[in-house]
Amino acid sequence: MAQQSTEYGRRAGHSWCQFYWPVAASEVFKKKGGSLLVAATHGRVAICTATGTLIIGHARVSEDFTASSTAGATPMQVDQDLENVYEMPINTGTWNDNMRGRVADISVSSSIQGANLSAAAVRPIELIDKGTTNAAGTVVSVLYKINRLILTRTTVV
């Protein structure tokens, strides 16, 4: 894939499974990073960090913004289809073609969510393929699906 826009998000799949969720207070969304979300307290969503397992879906983000400092005051459209393929930057590690079909971690650095190809402790993403390649020929992003095998849900009572 040739160099393209640094806006990441859904690359393949359907848009029929999107719902609005309230966002936790002061969450930072960057269009040059991933937007994988987890369930936070009181039915809100937050950016998934390296330890996130309560994955809800992927935020539909087209610009940088910070959610309201009042928890729940910002609505966010969330893509909840587990079959969709998304793209996010690589924060740590180097892509090689043997990674296709394997699982990896994510990290958040300077408010930018990206793949951590050097770790697989929590394993929230399943790697599908390399994503964007820069002018120097370095793979700078990955295509992934949410790893449904690690999804943890809590009961209603």
DSSP file (Angstrom, degrees, kcal/mol; ACC not computed):
  #  RESIDUE AA STRUCTURE BP1 BP2  ACC     N-H-->O    O-->H-N    N-H-->O    O-->H-N    TCO  KAPPA ALPHA  PHI   PSI    X-CA   Y-CA   Z-CA
    1    1 A M              0   0    0      0, 0.0   132,-1.0     0, 0.0     3,-0.1   0.000 360.0 360.0 360.0 133.9    0.0    0.0    0.0
    2    2 A A        -     0   0    0      1,-0.2   132,-0.1   130,-0.1   133,-0.1  -0.260 360.0 -71.8 -75.9 166.1    1.4    3.4   -0.9
    3    3 A Q        +     0   0    0    129,-0.1     2,-0.2     1,-0.0    -1,-0.2  -0.335  66.6 165.2 -56.9 136.4    1.7    6.3    1.5
    4    4 A Q        -     0   0    0      1,-0.2    -1,-0.0    -3,-0.1   128,-0.0  -0.734  40.6 -43.9-140.5-171.9   -1.7    7.7    2.3
    5    5 A S        -     0   0    0     -2,-0.2    -1,-0.2     1,-0.1   127,-0.1  -0.196  46.2-129.3 -56.4 149.5   -3.5   10.0    4.8
    6    6 A T  S    S+     0   0    0     -3,-0.1     2,-0.6     2,-0.1    -1,-0.1   0.271  74.3 115.2 -88.3  13.2   -2.6    9.5    8.4
    7    7 A E        -     0   0    0     25,-0.1     2,-0.2    81,-0.0    25,-0.2  -0.744  52.9-162.4 -81.4 122.1   -6.3    9.3    9.3
    8    8 A Y        +     0   0    0     23,-1.9     2,-0.3    -2,-0.6    53,-0.2  -0.623  32.4  94.6-104.3 164.5   -6.8    5.8   10.7
    9    9 A G  E     +A   87   0A   0     78,-0.6    78,-2.2    -2,-0.2     2,-0.1  -0.993  69.9   5.9 155.3-151.9  -10.0    3.8   11.1
   10   10 A R  E     +A   86   0A   0     -2,-0.3    76,-0.3    76,-0.2     3,-0.1  -0.409  45.1 170.2 -69.2 133.9  -12.1    1.2    9.3
   11   11 A R  E     +     0   0A   0     74,-3.6     2,-0.3     1,-0.4    75,-0.2   0.598  67.7  13.0-114.7 -23.0  -10.7   -0.1    6.1
   12   12 A A  E    S+A   85   0A   0     73,-1.7    73,-2.6     2,-0.1    -1,-0.4  -0.989  91.8  52.1-154.2 147.9  -13.1   -3.0    5.4
   13   13 A G  S    S-     0   0    0     -2,-0.3     2,-0.2    71,-0.2    71,-0.1  -0.820  76.9 -46.2 126.6-164.9  -16.5   -4.1    6.6
   14   14 A H        -     0   0    0     -2,-0.3    67,-0.2     1,-0.1     3,-0.2  -0.678  22.5-152.6-109.5 158.9  -20.0   -2.8    7.3
   15   15 A S  S    S+     0   0    0     -2,-0.2     3,-0.3     1,-0.1    -1,-0.1   0.202  72.2  97.5-112.3  14.4  -21.3    0.3    8.9
   16   16 A W  S    S+     0   0    0      1,-0.2     2,-0.7    63,-0.0    -1,-0.1   0.675  72.3  65.4 -79.3 -15.9  -24.6   -1.1   10.0
   17   17 A C  S    S+     0   0    0     -3,-0.2    63,-3.2     2,-0.0     2,-0.4  -0.474  71.1 127.7-107.5  61.5  -23.5   -1.8   13.6
   18   18 A Q  E     +E   79   0B   0     -2,-0.7     2,-0.3    -3,-0.3    61,-0.2  -0.962  27.5 170.5-121.4 133.0  -22.9    1.7   14.9
   19   19 A F  E     -E   78   0B   0     59,-2.1    59,-3.2    -2,-0.4     2,-0.4  -0.949  34.0-109.4-137.6 156.2  -24.3    3.1   18.1
   20   20 A Y  E     -E   77   0B   0     -2,-0.3    57,-0.2    57,-0.2    -2,-0.0  -0.745  35.0-178.9 -89.8 133.1  -23.8    6.2   20.1
   21   21 A W  E     -E   76   0B   0     55,-2.6    55,-2.6    -2,-0.4     2,-0.2  -0.945  30.9-111.5-125.1 148.3  -22.1    5.9   23.5
   22   22 A P  E     -E   75   0B   0      0, 0.0    23,-2.0     0, 0.0     2,-0.3  -0.587  36.1-130.6 -76.3 145.0  -21.3    8.5   26.1
   23   23 A V  B     -f   45   0B   0     51,-2.3    49,-2.8    21,-0.2    51,-0.5  -0.742  17.3-109.9-101.0 143.7  -17.6    9.1   26.5
   24   24 A A    >   -     0   0    0     21,-2.8     3,-1.1    -2,-0.3    43,-0.1  -0.182  57.7 -69.1 -60.9 162.7  -15.7    9.3   29.8
   25   25 A A  T 3  S-     0   0    0      1,-0.2    44,-0.3    44,-0.2    -1,-0.2  -0.293 107.8  -7.9 -63.1 134.5  -14.4   12.7   30.9
   26   26 A S  T 3  S+     0   0    0     42,-2.6    -1,-0.2     1,-0.2     2,-0.2   0.702  79.0 170.1  58.2  29.0  -11.6   14.4   29.0
   27   27 A E    <   -     0   0    0     -3,-1.1    40,-3.0    41,-0.3     2,-0.5  -0.525  26.8-137.2 -70.1 137.7  -10.7   11.4   26.7
   28   28 A V  E     -J   66   0C   0     38,-0.2     2,-0.5    -2,-0.2    38,-0.2  -0.861  17.2-167.9-103.8 127.5   -8.3   12.5   23.9
   29   29 A F  E     -J   65   0C   0     36,-3.0    36,-2.1    -2,-0.5     2,-0.4  -0.960   1.4-170.0-116.3 128.9   -8.9   11.3   20.3
   30   30 A K    >   -     0   0    0     -2,-0.5     3,-1.6     4,-0.4    83,-0.2  -0.975  20.5-149.2-120.5 128.5   -6.3   11.7   17.6
   31   31 A K  T 3  S+     0   0    0     -2,-0.4   -23,-1.9     1,-0.3    -1,-0.1   0.708  99.7  61.2 -69.0 -17.5   -7.0   11.1   14.0
   32   32 A K  T 3  S+     0   0    0    -25,-0.2    -1,-0.3     2,-0.1     2,-0.3   0.246 106.9  54.2 -91.6  15.1   -3.3   10.0   13.5
   33   33 A G  S <  S-     0   0    0     -3,-1.6   -25,-0.4   -25,-0.1    81,-0.2  -0.809  94.8 -85.4-132.6 176.5   -3.9    7.2   16.0
   34   34 A G  B     -K  113   0D   0     79,-3.0    79,-0.5    -2,-0.3    -4,-0.4  -0.288  24.2-151.5 -75.7 169.0   -6.2    4.3   16.6
   35   35 A S        +     0   0    0     24,-0.1    24,-2.9    -6,-0.1     2,-0.3  -0.163  31.6 155.7-138.4  41.6   -9.5    4.6   18.3
   36   36 A L  E     -G   58   0B   0     22,-0.2    12,-3.0    12,-0.1     2,-0.3  -0.558  29.8-152.7 -70.1 132.5  -10.2    1.2   19.9
   37   37 A L  E     -GH  57  47B   0     20,-3.2    19,-2.2    -2,-0.3    20,-0.9  -0.791  14.1-161.6-115.9 151.8  -12.5    1.7   22.9
   38   38 A V  E     -GH  55  46B   0      8,-2.7     8,-2.0    -2,-0.3     2,-0.5  -0.867  35.2 -96.4-121.9 160.0  -13.2    0.0   26.1
   39   39 A A  E     - H   0  45B   0     15,-2.7     6,-0.3    -2,-0.3    15,-0.2  -0.651  45.7-173.2 -74.2 126.0  -16.1    0.1   28.5
   40   40 A A    >   -     0   0    0      4,-3.9     3,-0.7    -2,-0.5     4,-0.2  -0.250  38.6 -52.6-102.5-164.4  -15.4    2.5   31.3
   41   41 A T  G >  S+     0   0    0      1,-0.2     3,-1.1     2,-0.2    -1,-0.2  -0.361 116.6  16.9 -73.3 153.6  -17.4    3.2   34.4
   42   42 A H  G 3  S-     0   0    0      1,-0.2    -1,-0.2    -3,-0.1     3,-0.1   0.791 131.9 -59.2  58.4  35.5  -21.1    4.1   34.3
   43   43 A G  G <  S+     0   0    0     -3,-0.7    -1,-0.2     1,-0.2     2,-0.2   0.732 103.0 129.7  72.0  22.8  -21.7    2.8   30.8
   44   44 A R    <   -     0   0    0     -3,-1.1    -4,-3.9    -4,-0.2     2,-0.3  -0.627  51.2-127.1-104.6 166.5  -19.2    5.2   29.2
   45   45 A V  E     -fH  23  39B   0    -23,-2.0   -21,-2.8    -6,-0.3     2,-0.3  -0.821  22.6-178.0-112.8 155.4  -16.4    4.4   26.7
   46   46 A A  E     - H   0  38B   0     -8,-2.0    -8,-2.7    -2,-0.3     2,-0.1  -0.958  41.0 -80.5-144.3 159.3  -12.7    5.3   26.9
   47   47 A I  E     - H   0  37B   0     -2,-0.3     2,-0.3   -10,-0.2   -10,-0.2  -0.419  53.1-114.3 -60.8 132.6   -9.6    4.9   24.7
   48   48 A C        -     0   0    0    -12,-3.0   -12,-0.1    -2,-0.1     2,-0.1  -0.529  35.5-166.1 -71.1 132.1   -8.2    1.4   25.2
   49   49 A T    >   -     0   0    0     -2,-0.3     3,-1.8    64,-0.1    57,-0.1  -0.392  44.5 -73.4-106.0-171.1   -4.8    1.3   26.8
   50   50 A A  T 3  S+     0   0    0      1,-0.3    72,-0.2    -2,-0.1    56,-0.2   0.693 131.7  43.7 -60.4 -20.7   -2.2   -1.5   27.0
   51   51 A T  T 3  S+     0   0    0     54,-0.1    -1,-0.3    71,-0.1     2,-0.2   0.340  82.3 130.8-107.7   7.2   -4.3   -3.4   29.6
   52   52 A G    <   +     0   0    0     -3,-1.8     3,-0.1     1,-0.2    54,-0.1  -0.426  11.4 150.5 -72.4 128.7   -7.8   -3.0   28.1
   53   53 A T        +     0   0    0     -2,-0.2    99,-2.0   -14,-0.1     2,-1.2   0.462  57.0  82.2-127.7 -11.9  -10.0   -6.1   27.7
   54   54 A L        +     0   0    0     97,-0.2   -15,-2.7   -15,-0.2     2,-0.1  -0.321  68.4 176.9 -88.2  53.2  -13.5   -4.7   28.0
   55   55 A I  E     +G   38   0B   0     -2,-1.2   -17,-0.3   -17,-0.2     3,-0.1  -0.380  18.3 174.2 -68.1 130.6  -13.4   -3.7   24.3
   56   56 A I  E     -     0   0B   0    -19,-2.2     2,-0.3     1,-0.4   -18,-0.2   0.769  51.7 -81.7-102.9 -39.7  -16.6   -2.2   23.0
   57   57 A G  E     -G   37   0B   0    -20,-0.9   -20,-3.2   -22,-0.0     2,-0.4  -0.977  54.5 -51.2 165.1-155.3  -15.6   -1.2   19.5
   58   58 A H  E     -GI  36  79B   0     21,-2.5    21,-3.2    -2,-0.3   -22,-0.2  -0.969  47.0-123.1-123.2 128.1  -13.9    1.4   17.4
   59   59 A A  E     - I   0  78B   0    -24,-2.9     2,-1.1    -2,-0.4    19,-0.2  -0.401  18.2-128.0 -69.0 143.1  -14.7    5.2   17.6
   60   60 A R        +     0   0    0     17,-2.6     2,-0.4    -2,-0.1    17,-0.3  -0.790  45.6 166.5 -91.2  94.4  -15.7    6.9   14.4
   61   61 A V        +     0   0    0     -2,-1.1     3,-0.1   -53,-0.2   -31,-0.0  -0.937  24.7 164.1-118.9 131.2  -13.2    9.8   14.5
   62   62 A S  S    S+     0   0    0     -2,-0.4     2,-0.3     1,-0.2    -1,-0.1   0.334  70.4  29.7-124.2   3.2  -12.4   12.2   11.7
   63   63 A E  S    S-     0   0    0      2,-0.0     2,-0.2   -33,-0.0    -1,-0.2  -0.986  87.4 -92.2-154.7 158.7  -10.7   14.9   13.6
   64   64 A D        +     0   0    0     -2,-0.3     2,-0.3   -34,-0.1   -34,-0.2  -0.551  58.3 147.2 -69.9 135.2   -8.6   15.5   16.8
   65   65 A F  E     -J   29   0C   0    -36,-2.1   -36,-3.0    -2,-0.2     2,-0.4  -0.981  41.6-131.9-163.1 162.4  -10.7   16.4   19.8
   66   66 A T  E     -J   28   0C   0     -2,-0.3   -38,-0.2   -38,-0.2     3,-0.1  -0.973  31.4-120.5-118.4 131.7  -11.0   16.0   23.5
   67   67 A A        -     0   0    0    -40,-3.0   -41,-0.2    -2,-0.4     4,-0.1  -0.216  45.5 -77.4 -65.8 159.8  -14.2   14.9   25.1
   68   68 A S        -     0   0    0      2,-0.1   -42,-2.6     1,-0.1   -41,-0.3  -0.149  33.5-123.1 -54.6 149.8  -16.0   17.1   27.6
   69   69 A S  S    S+     0   0    0    -44,-0.3     2,-0.7   -43,-0.1   -44,-0.2   0.569  97.0  84.7 -73.1  -7.8  -14.5   17.3   31.2
   70   70 A T  S >  S-     0   0    0    -46,-0.1     3,-2.1   -45,-0.0     4,-0.3  -0.872  92.6-119.8 -95.1 115.4  -18.0   16.2   32.3
   71   71 A A  T 3  S+     0   0    0     -2,-0.7   -47,-0.2     1,-0.3    -2,-0.1  -0.295  94.5  12.6 -56.9 130.2  -18.2   12.4   32.1
   72   72 A G  T 3  S+     0   0    0    -49,-2.8    -1,-0.3     2,-0.2   -48,-0.1   0.336  94.8 107.2  87.6  -6.1  -21.0   11.3   29.7
   73   73 A A    <   +     0   0    0     -3,-2.1    -2,-0.1   -50,-0.2   -49,-0.1   0.696  67.3  68.1 -79.5 -18.6  -21.5   14.8   28.1
   74   74 A T  S    S-     0   0    0    -51,-0.5   -51,-2.3    -4,-0.3     2,-0.3  -0.900  73.5-150.1-104.7 119.1  -19.9   13.9   24.8
   75   75 A P  E     -E   22   0B   0      0, 0.0     2,-0.4     0, 0.0   -55,-0.1  -0.660  13.7-165.3 -83.8 145.0  -21.7   11.3   22.6
   76   76 A M  E     -E   21   0B   0    -55,-2.6   -55,-2.6    -2,-0.3     2,-0.5  -0.996  20.7-128.4-133.4 130.1  -19.4    9.2   20.3
   77   77 A Q  E     -E   20   0B   0     -2,-0.4   -17,-2.6   -17,-0.3     2,-0.5  -0.674  31.6-163.1 -76.5 125.6  -20.4    7.0   17.4
   78   78 A V  E     -EI  19  59B   0    -59,-3.2   -59,-2.1    -2,-0.5     2,-0.6  -0.954  16.0-143.3-120.0 125.8  -19.0    3.6   18.0
   79   79 A D  E     +EI  18  58B   0    -21,-3.2   -21,-2.5    -2,-0.5   -61,-0.2  -0.780  21.7 177.5 -84.6 117.1  -18.5    0.9   15.4
   80   80 A Q        +     0   0    0    -63,-3.2     2,-0.6    -2,-0.6   -62,-0.1   0.200  33.5 123.0-111.8  15.3  -19.2   -2.4   17.1
   81   81 A D    >   -     0   0    0    -64,-0.3     3,-1.2   -67,-0.2    -2,-0.1  -0.699  46.8-158.9 -81.5 117.3  -18.9   -5.0   14.3
   82   82 A L  T 3  S+     0   0    0     -2,-0.6    64,-0.2     1,-0.2    66,-0.2   0.555  87.0  61.6 -74.6  -7.7  -16.3   -7.5   15.3
   83   83 A E  T 3  S+     0   0    0     62,-0.1    -1,-0.2     2,-0.1    -2,-0.0   0.576  79.9 108.2 -92.8 -10.5  -15.7   -8.5   11.6
   84   84 A N    <   -     0   0    0     -3,-1.2     2,-0.4   -70,-0.1    62,-0.4  -0.291  64.0-133.9 -69.1 152.7  -14.5   -5.1   10.5
   85   85 A V  E     -A   12   0A   0    -73,-2.6   -74,-3.6    60,-0.1   -73,-1.7  -0.919  25.5-173.5-108.5 132.6  -10.9   -4.4    9.6
   86   86 A Y  E     -AB  10 144A   0     58,-3.1    58,-2.9    -2,-0.4     2,-0.4  -0.777  16.3-136.0-121.4 164.0   -9.2   -1.3   10.9
   87   87 A E  E     +AB   9 143A   0    -78,-2.2   -78,-0.6    -2,-0.3    56,-0.2  -0.975  25.1 166.8-122.0 138.4   -5.9    0.4   10.5
   88   88 A M  E     - B   0 142A   0     54,-1.9    54,-2.6    -2,-0.4    26,-0.1  -0.980  36.9 -99.5-143.4 155.9   -3.7    1.9   13.2
   89   89 A P  E     - B   0 141A   0      0, 0.0    26,-3.0     0, 0.0     2,-0.7  -0.259  36.1-110.2 -70.4 161.4   -0.1    3.2   13.4
   90   90 A I  E     +l  115   0D   0     50,-2.3    26,-0.2    24,-0.2     3,-0.1  -0.850  34.6 175.8 -90.7 118.6    2.7    1.1   14.8
   91   91 A N  E     +     0   0D   0     24,-2.3     2,-0.4    -2,-0.7    25,-0.2   0.823  69.6  16.8 -88.0 -36.9    3.9    2.6   18.1
   92   92 A T  E    S+l  116   0D   0     23,-2.0    25,-3.1    27,-0.1    -1,-0.3  -0.999 106.0  16.6-141.5 137.9    6.4   -0.1   18.9
   93   93 A G  S    S-     0   0    0     -2,-0.4     2,-0.4    24,-0.2    25,-0.1  -0.242  75.2 -83.3  96.2 176.4    8.2   -2.9   17.0
   94   94 A T        -     0   0    0     23,-0.2     2,-0.1    -2,-0.1    46,-0.1  -0.985  36.8-119.8-128.0 131.0    8.7   -3.6   13.3
   95   95 A W        +     0   0    0     -2,-0.4     2,-0.3    44,-0.4    44,-0.2  -0.415  31.0 175.3 -67.3 139.4    6.3   -5.3   10.9
   96   96 A N    >   -     0   0    0     -2,-0.1     3,-2.3     1,-0.0     4,-0.2  -0.977  41.5-115.2-138.4 154.2    7.3   -8.6    9.2
   97   97 A D  G >  S+     0   0    0     -2,-0.3     3,-1.2     1,-0.3    -2,-0.0   0.674 108.9  71.9 -64.1 -17.5    5.0  -10.7    7.0
   98   98 A N  G 3  S+     0   0    0      1,-0.2    -1,-0.3     3,-0.0    -3,-0.0   0.600  83.6  73.5 -70.0  -9.7    5.1  -13.6    9.5
   99   99 A M  G X   +     0   0    0     -3,-2.3     3,-2.3     2,-0.1    28,-0.3   0.622  65.7 118.0 -80.5 -13.0    2.9  -11.5   11.8
  100  100 A R  T <  S+     0   0    0     -3,-1.2    28,-0.2     1,-0.3     3,-0.1  -0.325  84.2  12.8 -57.0 130.8   -0.2  -12.0    9.6
  101  101 A G  T 3  S+     0   0    0     26,-3.1    -1,-0.3     1,-0.3     2,-0.1   0.385 104.8 113.9  84.1  -4.3   -2.9  -13.9   11.6
  102  102 A R    <   -     0   0    0     -3,-2.3    25,-3.2    25,-0.1    -1,-0.3  -0.459  63.7-117.8 -93.9 170.8   -1.1  -13.3   14.9
  103  103 A V  E     +C  126   0A   0     23,-0.2     2,-0.3    -2,-0.1    23,-0.2  -0.783  31.3 176.1-110.3 154.4   -2.2  -11.3   17.9
  104  104 A A  E     -C  125   0A   0     21,-2.3    21,-1.8    -2,-0.3    16,-0.2  -0.921  25.1-110.0-148.5 170.5   -0.5   -8.2   19.4
  105  105 A D  E     -M  116   0D   0     14,-1.8    11,-2.9    11,-1.2     2,-0.3  -0.400  24.7-135.8 -94.4 174.9   -0.9   -5.6   22.1
  106  106 A I  E     -M  115   0D   0      9,-0.3     2,-0.3   -56,-0.2     9,-0.2  -0.830  14.4-164.8-123.6 168.0   -1.5   -1.9   21.7
  107  107 A S  E     -M  114   0D   0      7,-2.6     7,-2.7    -2,-0.3     2,-0.5  -0.962  15.5-136.5-145.8 162.9    0.0    1.1   23.5
  108  108 A V  E     +M  113   0D   0     -2,-0.3     2,-0.4     5,-0.2     5,-0.2  -0.988  25.1 173.5-124.9 121.1   -0.8    4.8   23.9
  109  109 A S  E >  S-M  112   0D   0      3,-2.3     3,-1.7    -2,-0.5    -2,-0.1  -0.993  73.0 -10.6-130.6 123.9    2.1    7.3   23.5
  110  110 A S  T 3  S-     0   0    0     -2,-0.4    -1,-0.1     1,-0.3     3,-0.1   0.885 129.9 -56.4  53.2  41.9    1.5   11.1   23.5
  111  111 A S  T 3  S+     0   0    0      1,-0.2     2,-0.6    -3,-0.1    -1,-0.3   0.563 112.9 123.6  67.8  12.0   -2.3   10.4   23.2
  112  112 A I  E <   - M   0 109D   0     -3,-1.7    -3,-2.3   -83,-0.1     2,-0.4  -0.912  53.0-148.3-107.9 117.0   -1.7    8.3   20.1
  113  113 A Q  E     +KM  34 108D   0     -2,-0.6   -79,-3.0   -79,-0.5     2,-0.3  -0.675  32.8 153.1 -82.3 132.0   -3.0    4.7   20.2
  114  114 A G  E     - M   0 107D   0     -7,-2.7    -7,-2.6    -2,-0.4   -24,-0.2  -0.943  45.2 -77.3-151.7 171.9   -1.0    2.3   18.1
  115  115 A A  E     -lM  90 106D   0    -26,-3.0   -24,-2.3    -2,-0.3   -23,-2.0  -0.499  27.3-151.1 -75.6 140.4    0.1   -1.3   17.7
  116  116 A N  E >   +lM  92 105D   0    -11,-2.9   -11,-1.2   -25,-0.2     3,-1.2  -0.888  16.7 178.0-109.0  96.0    2.8   -2.7   20.0
  117  117 A L  T 3  S+     0   0    0    -25,-3.1   -24,-0.2    -2,-0.7   -23,-0.2   0.422  73.7  65.9 -81.5   2.4    4.3   -5.4   17.8
  118  118 A S  T 3  S+     0   0    0    -26,-0.2     2,-0.3   -25,-0.1    -1,-0.2   0.333 101.6  49.2-102.5   5.2    6.9   -6.3   20.5
  119  119 A A    <   +     0   0    0     -3,-1.2   -14,-1.8   -27,-0.2    -3,-0.1  -0.992  41.6 175.9-146.0 150.7    4.3   -7.6   23.0
  120  120 A A        +     0   0    0     -2,-0.3   -17,-0.1   -16,-0.2    -3,-0.0  -0.312  44.4 119.8-148.2  56.8    1.4  -10.0   23.2
  121  121 A A  S    S+     0   0    0    -71,-0.1   -70,-0.0     0, 0.0   -17,-0.0   0.900  93.0  15.5 -87.5 -47.9    0.4  -10.0   26.9
  122  122 A V  S    S-     0   0    0    -72,-0.2   -17,-0.1   -16,-0.1   -71,-0.1   0.823  87.3-160.0 -95.4 -39.2   -3.2   -8.8   26.6
  123  123 A R        +     0   0    0      1,-0.1   -18,-0.2   -17,-0.1    27,-0.2   0.901  25.5 161.6  65.5  51.7   -3.6   -9.3   22.8
  124  124 A P        +     0   0    0      0, 0.0    23,-2.7     0, 0.0     2,-0.4   0.683  58.8  58.0 -76.8 -14.9   -6.6   -7.1   21.9
  125  125 A I  E     -CD 104 146A   0    -21,-1.8   -21,-2.3    21,-0.2     2,-0.6  -0.923  64.4-151.0-122.0 144.0   -5.8   -7.0   18.1
  126  126 A E  E     -CD 103 145A   0     19,-2.8    19,-2.1    -2,-0.4     2,-0.3  -0.949  28.9-128.6-106.4 120.2   -5.5   -9.7   15.5
  127  127 A L  E     + D   0 144A   0    -25,-3.2   -26,-3.1    -2,-0.6    17,-0.3  -0.522  30.8 173.2 -75.5 128.7   -3.1   -8.7   12.8
  128  128 A I  E     -     0   0A   0     15,-3.1     2,-0.3     1,-0.4    16,-0.2   0.831  59.7 -41.8 -99.3 -47.0   -4.4   -9.0    9.2
  129  129 A D  E     - D   0 143A   0     14,-1.2    14,-3.1   -29,-0.1    -1,-0.4  -0.971  68.9 -69.2-168.8 172.2   -1.7   -7.4    7.1
  130  130 A K  E     - D   0 142A   0     -2,-0.3    12,-0.3    12,-0.2     3,-0.1  -0.425  45.8-162.5 -70.1 156.4    0.7   -4.5    6.9
  131  131 A G        +     0   0    0     10,-2.9     2,-0.2     1,-0.4    -1,-0.1   0.450  51.9   6.6-107.1-114.0   -1.0   -1.1    6.3
  132  132 A T        -     0   0    0     10,-0.1     8,-2.8  -127,-0.1     9,-1.0  -0.506  57.2-156.5 -79.2 140.9    0.7    2.1    5.1
  133  133 A T  B     -N  139   0E   0   -132,-1.0     6,-0.2     6,-0.3    -1,-0.0  -0.968  16.2-135.7-114.6 132.5    4.3    2.1    3.9
  134  134 A N    >   -     0   0    0      4,-2.8     3,-2.1    -2,-0.4  -131,-0.0  -0.181  34.8 -89.5 -80.7 179.3    6.2    5.4    4.0
  135  135 A A  T 3  S+     0   0    0      1,-0.3    -1,-0.1     2,-0.1    -2,-0.0   0.752 126.9  57.4 -61.6 -26.2    8.5    6.8    1.2
  136  136 A A  T 3  S-     0   0    0      2,-0.1    -1,-0.3     1,-0.0     3,-0.1   0.484 120.8-107.2 -83.4  -2.9   11.5    5.0    2.7
  137  137 A G  S <  S+     0   0    0     -3,-2.1     2,-0.4     1,-0.3    -2,-0.1   0.579  73.4 140.0  89.2  10.0    9.7    1.7    2.4
  138  138 A T        -     0   0    0      1,-0.0    -4,-2.8     2,-0.0     2,-0.5  -0.737  56.0-124.0 -90.1 132.9    9.1    1.2    6.2
  139  139 A V  B     +N  133   0E   0     -2,-0.4   -44,-0.4    -6,-0.2    -6,-0.3  -0.652  32.4 175.7 -74.4 121.9    5.7   -0.2    7.2
  140  140 A V        +     0   0    0     -8,-2.8   -50,-2.3    -2,-0.5     2,-0.3   0.424  57.9  28.8-111.9  -1.6    4.2    2.4    9.6
  141  141 A S  E     -B   89   0A   0     -9,-1.0   -10,-2.9   -52,-0.3     2,-0.3  -0.970  63.4-140.2-151.6 167.2    0.8    0.9   10.3
  142  142 A V  E     -BD  88 130A   0    -54,-2.6   -54,-1.9    -2,-0.3     2,-0.4  -0.927  14.3-130.5-128.9 154.2   -1.1   -2.4   10.5
  143  143 A L  E     +BD  87 129A   0    -14,-3.1   -15,-3.1    -2,-0.3   -14,-1.2  -0.883  42.5 164.6 -98.2 135.6   -4.5   -3.7    9.5
  144  144 A Y  E     -BD  86 127A   0    -58,-2.9   -58,-3.1    -2,-0.4     2,-0.3  -0.951  32.8-142.1-148.9 163.8   -6.2   -5.5   12.3
  145  145 A K  E     - D   0 126A   0    -19,-2.1   -19,-2.8    -2,-0.3     2,-0.3  -0.882  43.7 -92.7-119.5 158.1   -9.5   -6.9   13.7
  146  146 A I  E     - D   0 125A   0    -62,-0.4     2,-1.3    -2,-0.3   -21,-0.2  -0.579  41.5-122.2 -68.3 130.1  -10.6   -6.9   17.3
  147  147 A N    >   -     0   0    0    -23,-2.7     3,-1.6    -2,-0.3     4,-0.3  -0.631  26.9-170.1 -78.4  97.5   -9.5  -10.1   18.9
  148  148 A R  G >  S+     0   0    0     -2,-1.3     3,-0.8     1,-0.3    -1,-0.2   0.686  74.7  74.2 -64.9 -18.1  -12.8  -11.5   20.0
  149  149 A L  G 3  S+     0   0    0      1,-0.2    -1,-0.3   -26,-0.1    -2,-0.1   0.690  99.4  44.0 -71.3 -16.9  -11.1  -14.3   22.0
  150  150 A I  G <  S+     0   0    0     -3,-1.6    -1,-0.2   -27,-0.2    -2,-0.2   0.442  80.2 128.0-105.4   0.2   -9.9  -11.9   24.7
  151  151 A L    <   -     0   0    0     -3,-0.8     2,-0.5    -4,-0.3   -97,-0.2  -0.360  41.6-162.8 -61.0 128.4  -13.2  -10.0   25.1
  152  152 A T        -     0   0    0    -99,-2.0     2,-0.4    -2,-0.1   -99,-0.1  -0.957   7.0-173.4-115.5 127.9  -14.2   -9.8   28.7
  153  153 A R        -     0   0    0     -2,-0.5     2,-0.3   -99,-0.1   -99,-0.0  -0.908  12.7-143.0-119.7 149.7  -17.8   -8.9   29.7
  154  154 A T        -     0   0    0     -2,-0.4     2,-0.1     1,-0.1    -2,-0.0  -0.736  26.3-106.0-106.1 160.4  -19.3   -8.3   33.1
  155  155 A T        -     0   0    0     -2,-0.3    -1,-0.1     1,-0.1     0, 0.0  -0.351  21.6-119.5 -82.0 164.5  -22.7   -9.3   34.2
  156  156 A V              0   0    0      1,-0.2    -1,-0.1    -2,-0.1    -2,-0.0   0.637 360.0 360.0 -78.8 -14.5  -25.6   -6.9   34.7
  157  157 A V              0   0    0      0, 0.0    -1,-0.2     0, 0.0    -2,-0.0   0.372 360.0 360.0-122.7 360.0  -26.0   -7.9   38.3
